[in-house]
């Protein structure tokens, strides 16, 4: 019985490691200001890039650009978390495992 349990645990660990790698390689994009600011993030919530359209840069209204960046980053993080939850939820059967989602 112990060997069976250990084998299952090892198989689950290998599947989770593979899923984590897939999440690191999967990206989502979010934007704000009608596409003036775009943020690309991977499934592990690591920002890959931030793109700002030149027309979004107004030295007289820095606060607007800050708000656009903040909105795009928060949306990207939310999308990334949703992706991770969906991806890892298939393996964990919906269990909330700290550090995975």
C-alpha positions, 0 to 999 in steps of 0.5 A: 500500500505504501509503495502504491501511494508513493508511486502515485505521489511521484506521478502527481509531482511529475505532472505538476512540474510539467504543468508548471513548466507549461505555465511558464511558457504560456502567455496572456496579454491585457491592455488598457486605454484602447490598446495604448498600454499592453502587458504580456505575462506568463502563467506564473505571473511573471511580466514578460513585456510592457508596451506603451504607444507613443501617443499615450505619453503626455508629459502633462498628464503622467497620472493617466499613463500611470493609471493605464499601466496599473490597469493593464498589469492588474488585468494581466495578473488576473488573467494569468491567475485564471489560466493557472487555476484552470490548468492546475485545477485539472491535476489537483481535482480542484484542491487549493494547494498553496504555492501552485495557484 
